């Protein structure tokens, strides 16, 4: 069973993008090459600032939803240990 990742990218405009994937390296490369989410296009360079690993898509999706509901300050508190 492959792991799923929930990740947070910091965009050049200092905004945060949260997503999930099974292949973190490929997904970040896709974002950097303009093939990722519409939100990240035009916001490169992007920096991976946080990632969490989960055993299944369901759990990862639930965590992604939780993170997306957080305020910017709450997200910064979450990622602070990673910076």
C-alpha positions in Angstrom: 0.0 0.0 0.0 1.4 3.4 -1.1 1.5 6.4 1.2 -0.5 9.5 0.6 0.8 12.9 1.3 -0.8 16.2 2.4 1.5 19.1 1.6 1.6 22.9 1.9 3.4 25.0 -0.6 4.4 28.7 -0.1 3.9 30.7 -3.3 5.9 33.7 -4.4 3.1 36.0 -3.3 3.4 34.4 0.2 0.1 32.6 0.0 -0.3 28.9 0.9 -1.5 26.1 -1.3 -2.6 22.8 0.3 -3.0 19.6 -1.7 -2.7 15.8 -1.6 -0.8 13.3 -3.7 0.7 9.8 -3.9 3.9 11.1 -5.5 5.1 14.2 -3.7 8.2 14.9 -5.8 6.3 14.5 -9.1 3.4 16.7 -7.9 5.7 19.5 -6.8 7.5 19.3 -10.1 4.1 19.5 -11.8 3.3 22.7 -9.8 6.7 24.2 -10.6 6.2 23.5 -14.4 2.7 25.1 -14.5 1.0 21.7 -14.7 -0.3 21.6 -11.2 -3.4 23.2 -9.7 -4.8 26.4 -11.4 -4.1 28.3 -8.2 -0.4 27.7 -8.3 0.1 28.7 -12.0 1.8 32.1 -12.1 2.7 31.9 -8.4 6.1 30.2 -8.9 8.6 29.9 -7.5 7.0 27.5 -5.0 8.5 26.1 -1.8 7.4 23.0 0.0 7.1 24.0 3.6 5.1 21.2 5.2 4.2 17.6 4.4 2.3 14.8 6.3 2.1 11.1 5.4 -1.1 9.0 5.5 -1.8 5.3 4.8 -4.9 6.0 2.6 -6.6 8.6 0.5 -9.6 9.0 2.8 -7.5 10.0 5.8 -5.3 12.3 3.7 -8.4 14.0 2.2 -9.9 14.6 5.6 -6.6 16.1 6.8 -6.4 18.3 3.6 -9.9 19.6 4.3 -9.0 20.3 8.0 -5.9 22.3 6.9 -7.7 24.2 4.2 -10.2 25.4 6.9 -7.4 26.9 9.1 -6.7 30.6 9.2 -3.4 31.8 7.9 -2.1 32.2 11.5 -3.2 28.7 12.4 -1.4 27.4 9.2 1.7 29.3 10.2 1.6 27.7 13.7 1.2 24.3 12.1 4.2 24.7 9.8 6.5 26.7 12.2 8.4 23.6 13.3 9.2 22.8 9.6 10.6 26.3 8.8 
